[in-house]
Amino acid sequence: MDDEYEFADKVPPSFDRVGDMIKNAEAKGFNPGLIVLLVVVGLLLIFLVGNYVLYMYAQKTLPPRKKKPVSKKKMKRERMKQGVSAPGE
């Protein structure tokens, strides 16, 4: 019966190695959360800078927008406000 309790206070070698690995794990590599954060921030920064560059390019190259044509009714109303009679009336 003494043989059963001979190894009761000892840790098997496989579990002993796992304990050492856990102790040394924090010294190796990057935190996965940090990597994800850096990737997301990098993509967001590329997106914003790209949009700004496209906006500046469009401002330089595209012609100015055409104004909507003013209707005859509005033109007539504006002339009446200024006191100028519309031609033909």
N, C-alpha and C positions, 0 to 999 in steps of 0.2 A: 504494500500500500504506500510505502514511502516513495516509490518510483513515480506515482501519479502527481505528487506535489513537488517534485524536484524542479520542474520548469514553470511553476506557477508565477514566480516573480520576474521571469525573463520575458522580453519582447521578442517575437520571432524576427529573424533578419529581414524579411520582406517588408514588414511594417516599420522597421527601424529606418530603412532607406527612404520610405515615403515621408517620414517625419523630417529627415534631412532635406529632402527636396522641397518641402513646404517652407522650411526656414530660409532656403536659398532662392526661392522663386521670386521674391520681390526685387532682387538685385538684377534680374535679367529682363531685357526687352522693355517695350512700352506698354502702357495701360491701354487696353482695347477701347475703352471709352474715350481716351485722348485721341486715338487714331480716328475714330468716327467723328469726333468734334472737329478735328483739323480738316478732314475731307469735306464735311458739310460747310464749314466756314470758307474753305477754299473754293468750292463750287459756287457759293453765294457771291463771293467776291468777284469771281470770273464773270458771273452773270451780270452783276451791276456795272462792272467796268466795260463789258461788251456792249451793254445797252447805252452807256454814255458815249462810247466811241461811235456807235451807229447813229445816235441822235446828232452828234456834232457833224458827222458826214452828211446826214440828210439836210441839216441846216445850210450847209455850204452848196450842195449840189441840186437840190430840188427847187423848182421855181416857186414863187410865192403863190398862195392859194387865191383863186379868183373869188371876187366878192359876188354875192347873190345879186341878180339884176333887181332894180327897184321897180315896182309895179307903177303903171301909169296913174293909178288912183292915188298912190302915196305921193307921187311927184306933184300931182295937181293939188293935193291937200297942203303940201309944203309951200307951193307958190302962193296959195291963198293966204297962208299965215304970214308970208313976207309982204303981202300986198301987191304982188305982181299978178296981173291977170293972165290967165292961160291964153295962148294964141288961139284965135278962132272963136272966142267967147266974148 
